[in-house]
């Protein structure tokens, strides 16, 4: 990964880019973050409608899937304005997987299995961060390469891995408490 394409070479560049997008009204990150959570829940509703239809044998559940899917697509267009290749589907699946991992983590937490829960929560946030990195064009998929197990380039001394560092950047740039 060259320094020109290293998405996390400079935290301030990332934050400046996010702030600039806010000023140009390209992205309201606080609202878009809320919207992304709503989209996750719509994906969950689609899944529940499918399983309810399968378990009950009632096609009415299947019929509702399309209405929810159309709403999810319309809302996803508000966040993902430009994309190439499979980025649209990748984005949907990143949100869906993040949602499911949060659900698994919550269940583990309620069972008192805190370490497993924390692992699921961390994985969920890594996927969620990848979603934002991809859609804010912070990461370019072809530029993501591993040097060793956890380093993102040969100058990486923290060795948190790409997703871990991207999560740190997203955490700092997208502050939902600032209106």
Backbone torsions as a table, in degrees:
resi	resn	phi	psi	omega
1	UNK	NA	124.2	179.5
2	UNK	-81.4	158.8	178.7
3	UNK	-61.8	-31.6	180.0
4	UNK	-64.2	-31.3	-176.7
5	UNK	-108.3	3.9	179.7
6	UNK	-74.2	110.1	-174.1
7	UNK	-69.1	-16.0	-178.5
8	UNK	-123.8	30.8	179.4
9	UNK	-69.1	-26.6	-176.5
10	UNK	-147.7	112.4	-179.1
11	UNK	-57.2	-40.7	-178.1
12	UNK	-64.1	-37.1	176.4
13	UNK	-59.7	-42.6	179.8
14	UNK	-62.8	-49.0	-179.0
15	UNK	-64.0	-40.9	177.0
16	UNK	-60.6	-41.6	179.6
17	UNK	-63.6	-44.6	178.6
18	UNK	-62.8	-44.8	178.7
19	UNK	-62.1	-40.9	179.1
20	UNK	-63.5	-40.2	177.7
21	UNK	-63.6	-38.0	177.7
22	UNK	-63.1	-45.3	-177.8
23	UNK	-64.6	-35.1	-179.6
24	UNK	-84.1	4.1	-179.4
25	UNK	58.2	25.0	174.5
26	UNK	-74.7	-28.1	-175.5
27	UNK	-156.1	124.2	171.8
28	UNK	-96.7	94.4	-169.6
29	UNK	-61.6	-35.9	179.2
30	UNK	-65.9	-48.8	178.6
31	UNK	-66.8	-40.0	179.9
32	UNK	-66.0	-33.2	176.6
33	UNK	-66.3	-44.5	176.2
34	UNK	-60.5	-42.4	179.7
35	UNK	-62.5	-39.3	179.7
36	UNK	-64.0	-35.2	177.2
37	UNK	-68.3	-39.9	176.3
38	UNK	-61.8	-41.2	179.1
39	UNK	-63.0	-40.7	176.6
40	UNK	-57.3	-43.8	-179.0
41	UNK	-67.9	-34.2	175.9
42	UNK	-64.6	-39.3	175.5
43	UNK	-60.8	-42.5	177.2
44	UNK	-61.5	-39.4	177.9
45	UNK	-64.3	-42.4	176.6
46	UNK	-56.5	-44.4	179.9
47	UNK	-63.1	-45.2	-179.2
48	UNK	-65.3	-37.4	176.3
49	UNK	-63.0	-41.5	177.6
50	UNK	-60.1	-52.4	-177.0
51	UNK	-66.3	-34.7	176.8
52	UNK	-65.1	-41.6	176.7
53	UNK	-62.5	-43.4	-179.0
54	UNK	-67.1	-41.8	-176.2
55	UNK	-73.7	-34.8	-176.3
56	UNK	-96.4	-18.3	-176.1
57	UNK	75.7	12.1	-179.3
58	UNK	-97.1	118.3	-178.8
59	UNK	-68.4	-17.2	180.0
60	UNK	-58.2	-34.0	177.3
61	UNK	-66.2	-42.4	178.2
62	UNK	-62.8	-38.9	-178.6
63	UNK	-62.3	-30.5	-179.9
64	UNK	-75.4	-21.5	-177.8
65	UNK	-56.5	-43.9	-176.3
66	UNK	-63.3	-38.4	178.5
67	UNK	-63.3	-44.7	179.6
68	UNK	-66.9	-40.5	179.5
69	UNK	-61.2	-43.8	179.3
70	UNK	-63.0	-40.1	177.3
71	UNK	-63.9	-44.2	179.1
72	UNK	-60.6	-43.6	179.5
73	UNK	-61.8	-44.5	179.6
74	UNK	-61.5	-42.1	-179.2
75	UNK	-70.8	-37.3	178.9
76	UNK	-64.4	-31.8	177.4
77	UNK	-63.9	-24.9	179.0
78	UNK	-71.5	-25.2	179.0
79	UNK	-97.5	-45.1	-176.4
80	UNK	-100.0	92.9	-176.6
81	UNK	-87.7	-33.7	179.8
82	UNK	-132.1	135.2	177.7
83	UNK	-155.7	161.3	177.3
84	UNK	-129.6	158.2	175.3
85	UNK	53.1	-129.0	-175.4
86	UNK	-95.2	12.9	-175.4
87	UNK	-58.0	-37.0	179.0
88	UNK	-59.1	-52.0	-178.4
89	UNK	-69.0	-38.7	176.8
90	UNK	-59.1	-43.8	-179.5
91	UNK	-61.3	-46.2	179.4
92	UNK	-59.6	-44.6	-177.9
93	UNK	-71.7	-32.1	174.5
94	UNK	-62.3	-44.1	178.7
95	UNK	-66.8	-42.2	-179.1
96	UNK	-63.7	-44.6	-179.7
97	UNK	-66.5	-39.7	177.4
98	UNK	-60.0	-45.3	178.7
99	UNK	-58.8	-47.7	-178.3
100	UNK	-64.2	-40.7	178.8
101	UNK	-66.1	-35.4	174.6
102	UNK	-62.8	-41.5	178.6
103	UNK	-61.9	-45.5	179.1
104	UNK	-63.6	-43.3	178.4
105	UNK	-59.9	-42.5	179.4
106	UNK	-63.1	-42.0	178.1
107	UNK	-64.5	-42.0	178.7
108	UNK	-63.0	-40.4	179.7
109	UNK	-62.0	-43.0	-179.6
110	UNK	-67.2	-21.8	177.2
111	UNK	-88.9	0.4	-179.9
112	UNK	82.2	9.6	179.9
113	UNK	-95.5	73.3	-171.4
114	UNK	-63.3	-44.8	-177.3
115	UNK	-60.7	-43.8	177.6
116	UNK	-64.1	-39.3	178.8
117	UNK	-62.8	-46.9	-179.2
118	UNK	-62.5	-37.1	177.8
119	UNK	-63.1	-43.4	178.5
120	UNK	-65.2	-41.9	179.2
121	UNK	-62.7	-41.9	178.7
122	UNK	-63.6	-42.3	178.4
123	UNK	-65.4	-40.5	178.3
124	UNK	-59.7	-43.5	-178.6
125	UNK	-70.0	-34.3	176.2
126	UNK	-62.1	-44.1	178.2
127	UNK	-65.5	-40.8	178.6
128	UNK	-62.8	-39.8	177.5
129	UNK	-66.2	-38.8	176.3
130	UNK	-62.0	-39.7	176.5
131	UNK	-55.5	-49.5	-177.8
132	UNK	-69.9	-39.9	178.4
133	UNK	-60.5	-40.9	180.0
134	UNK	-69.0	-42.8	-174.1
135	UNK	-85.3	-16.0	171.7
136	UNK	-93.3	4.3	-179.5
137	UNK	57.7	34.0	175.9
138	UNK	-80.3	-34.3	177.8
139	UNK	-112.8	145.7	173.5
140	UNK	-114.5	115.7	-172.7
141	UNK	-49.7	-37.5	-179.3
142	UNK	-70.8	-16.9	-178.9
143	UNK	-90.7	-6.1	-177.2
144	UNK	-86.4	113.1	179.4
145	UNK	-138.1	146.5	176.3
146	UNK	-98.6	140.0	176.1
147	UNK	-93.6	-46.0	170.8
148	UNK	-139.6	-165.5	-172.0
149	UNK	-53.4	-42.1	-175.6
150	UNK	-125.2	-6.0	-178.2
151	UNK	-84.6	147.8	177.4
152	UNK	-98.9	-19.2	170.9
153	UNK	-157.7	174.1	-173.5
154	UNK	-68.9	-14.4	179.1
155	UNK	-94.5	0.6	-177.2
156	UNK	-74.4	115.9	179.9
157	UNK	-100.0	-21.9	-179.6
158	UNK	-79.8	-31.8	178.0
159	UNK	52.1	52.5	174.9
160	UNK	-91.6	-8.7	-175.0
161	UNK	86.7	160.7	-176.7
162	UNK	-62.1	-49.2	-177.1
163	UNK	-63.8	-37.7	178.8
164	UNK	-64.1	-43.3	179.4
165	UNK	-70.4	-39.1	177.6
166	UNK	-62.5	-39.2	176.9
167	UNK	-60.4	-41.5	176.6
168	UNK	-60.2	-42.9	-179.0
169	UNK	-67.3	-43.6	179.3
170	UNK	-62.8	-41.0	179.7
171	UNK	-58.4	-40.6	-177.6
172	UNK	-79.7	-33.9	-175.9
173	UNK	-83.7	-34.2	-178.3
174	UNK	-105.8	93.1	-179.9
175	UNK	-105.7	102.9	-174.1
176	UNK	-69.4	-13.5	-179.5
177	UNK	-84.6	-9.0	177.5
178	UNK	-97.2	115.9	-177.7
179	UNK	-88.3	NA	NA
